[in-house]
Amino acid sequence: MAEVYSTEEEECLPPAVESHPVFPTSLLITSLLLLSCCLLVYRYLRERHRYWAERGVPCPPGTTLLGHTFSRMGLTRPFMEFFDELYYKYNGRDFCGFYDMLKPGLFIGNPELIRSILVRDFDHFADRRTFDLAKVNPIANDMLTNARGSHWRHIRSVVSPAFTATKTRRLYPLLITHAHAFATLAKDKAKLGHVEARELCGRYTMDTIASCAFGIECDALTSDASSFPTMAARIFQLSPVRAIKMLVLAVAPKIAEVAHSLGLQFTSEEFHFFRQVVSHTLKMRRSSGLHRGDFIDMLMETWRDGRQGLSDDTMAAQSILFLLAGYDNTANTLSMALHLLAHHNPVRAKLRREIAHTILRNGGVVPHDVLTSLPYLDAVVNEVLRLYPAAPVIERVCTKSYSLGECGVKVDVGTAVLVPVWSIHRDPHHWPDPLCFKPERFLSTARWGKLCPYTYLPFGTGPRSCIGLKFAMLSVKAGLACLLSGLDVVPSPSSPYPVELDPRVLTLQPKEGVYVHLNTIDLKNVLLQEMVSFPPTTQEDQSITQELEKLLLSQNNLNFRTIL
C-alpha cells in the first residue's frame, strides 16, 4: 500500500539546501595577513630608498631590495658606465646619492668637497669601507686597507717607512736588475710576433715587488710555470660566487659566520697560497738571521728595537696586501703605457729621445734621482694613470657626523662615500679632449698652472692614500726606460684602440688582454730616423734633440745594445 504524506507532514520537512564550496575563514585570515605583511615590507623598503629624496639629494632609481649594488660592482653592466651616469645625469659632478642594498651612500665629484673629505676633515672619514672578516678570515682583517681606527694608525706608522724615497733608492739597483731581465724577456717574446703586454708586464712587476719589497725570488721572468703571476691574476677575478660571498659579508656578516662554521670558505685558494709564502719567509729569516733590508726586515725590526711591533699574522697581511696591490696596479699601468705608446708615434719618439739622452749623458748608467726626475717620462706615466687610474674609485666611511659643505646635507655615521676617480679624470670640464693621450698636460707649466687641485687622484690622496706610490712609479719608469732603449713597440691588430676593459674587475684590466708588437732595434739608427719622422715640437724637446745629435756623432763606436 503506497505511503501518503499529508500537507502538514511535508511542511515539517527541512528545506532543501543548495550545495556551495566553503572557503575556510582561517585561510582567508592567513592570506590577508601575508598580503598585509608583504605590503608593509614593500613600503618599508621603498621608504628606505626615500632617504635621499627626503633630503633633496639627487639619486637614480634603484631596485627595491638591491638598490644600485650590482651596478656599482659591475655585475649587471660596466661599473664605469654606472659612475658616468651618476656623474653626468644625477649631479654627481657635485654630489648625489646611491644605495648599497638599503644603505644610503654619497657619490662626490666636487673637488672642494673631495679635499674636505679626504684631507681637511679626514677625522670624519678616517676609515675605508671594509668587510668585518674577523671570524671568517682574521688575517685579511689585519690588512692596512681593512684596518680601522687606532689599529690602522699603528699599522700605518710601522709600514710607511718601507715605502719612503730613501727606501726605494736603496732598492733601486735590485729593481734595475729585474728591469734588465724584463727587457731581455721582451726581446725573446718579440720573436714570436705579437705579445700580450699584460702577462709580460705582470711577470716583471711580480718579480720586482716580491724581491725588492719582500725578499721573495719567484723567478716569474724566467719560469713560464711560475704560479705567482697566475695566482695574483686570479685573485682579482670577480666570479658570481665570489660576488655573492662579498654581498653576504657586506649585508649579513652573521650569516657569513654561520656559513663559515658549516664549512663554507670565505678565504680563496690564492690567499692561502700567498699566506704560506710569507709564513715561510718569516720562518727562514728568523732561523737563518738573514737581513736583506727589505719590507719584511723592516717589520721584524720593530720587535728587535723594543718597540710595539706587529704579530706574524699582521705582518703576513701587509705582505700579501702590498704584493697583490702592487702587482696588479703596476702591471696594469705598464701594459697600458705600452698600448698607448704603440698608438702614438710622436709621443714614443719624444720619450725615447729623453731616455737615450739621459743614458748617454750618464755613461750608460741612469741613477735613481735622474730617472725619477725625467720630465717627459714622468708626464707620460701620469697621463697613462689619468686615463687608467690605479684606483678608479676611492671609498671612505663617515666615522663622525658631518655637514657637507655649504649645502649643509647631513652625513650620518656609517655612510659610505665614493669618489669617482674614473669619471673625474675623463671630465672635459677639467681635461680638454679628455679621451686623447696627451702627456704634455703634465709638463711643468701646464701641470702647475692649469691643473685644478683634487681632479687628479690615480692613487688617492690624504692619510689613507696608497703608500706604495713611489715604488710603483719607479718600477714603471725603470721598465719603460729599459724596454724603449732596446725595443720598439707598435700596434697589434689583435688589440683594438682604445682597449676594451673587463667590467667584472674593479682595477681596469683589459677584457681580452692587450697585445702589441715588439721589434728589436738598433737604438742609434732608430733615434736618427725618428728625429726626421717626428721632429721636436717643444723647446725642451728641441734642446734634447740638438744635444743628442752631438752625442751620437761624438760616440760613433758606442754599442747602444749594452746600455741599460
HELIX and SHEET records of a PDB file:
HELIX    1   1 THR A    7  CYS A   12  1                                   6    
HELIX    2   2 THR A   25  ARG A   48  1                                  24    
HELIX    3   3 TYR A   51  GLU A   54  1                                   4    
HELIX    4   4 THR A   69  ARG A   72  1                                   4    
HELIX    5   5 PHE A   79  LYS A   89  1                                  11    
HELIX    6   6 PRO A  111  ARG A  115  1                                   5    
HELIX    7   7 SER A  116  ARG A  120  3                                   5    
HELIX    8   8 PHE A  122  HIS A  124  5                                   3    
HELIX    9   9 PRO A  138  ASN A  141  1                                   4    
HELIX   10  10 GLY A  149  VAL A  159  1                                  11    
HELIX   11  11 SER A  160  PHE A  163  5                                   4    
HELIX   12  12 ALA A  165  ALA A  190  1                                  26    
HELIX   13  13 ALA A  197  PHE A  214  1                                  18    
HELIX   14  14 SER A  227  ARG A  234  1                                   8    
HELIX   15  15 PRO A  240  VAL A  251  1                                  12    
HELIX   16  16 PRO A  253  SER A  261  1                                   9    
HELIX   17  17 GLU A  269  SER A  288  1                                  20    
HELIX   18  18 PHE A  295  ARG A  304  1                                  10    
HELIX   19  19 ASP A  312  ALA A  342  1                                  31    
HELIX   20  20 ASN A  345  ARG A  361  1                                  17    
HELIX   21  21 HIS A  368  THR A  372  1                                   5    
HELIX   22  22 PRO A  375  LEU A  387  1                                  13    
HELIX   23  23 VAL A  421  HIS A  425  1                                   5    
HELIX   24  24 PRO A  439  PHE A  442  5                                   4    
HELIX   25  25 SER A  444  LYS A  450  1                                   7    
HELIX   26  26 LEU A  469  LEU A  484  1                                  16    
HELIX   27  27 LEU A  523  SER A  533  1                                  11    
HELIX   28  28 GLN A  539  SER A  554  1                                  16    
HELIX   29  29 PHE A  560  THR A  562  5                                   3    
SHEET    1   A 4 PHE A  95  ASP A 100  0                                        
SHEET    2   A 4 LYS A 103  ILE A 108 -1                                        
SHEET    3   A 4 ALA A 416  VAL A 419  1                                        
SHEET    4   A 4 ILE A 394  VAL A 397 -1                                        
SHEET    1   B 3 HIS A 194  GLU A 196  0                                        
SHEET    2   B 3 TYR A 515  THR A 520 -1                                        
SHEET    3   B 3 LEU A 487  PRO A 491 -1                                        
SHEET    1   C 2 TYR A 402  LEU A 404  0                                        
SHEET    2   C 2 VAL A 409  VAL A 411 -1                                        
END                                                                             
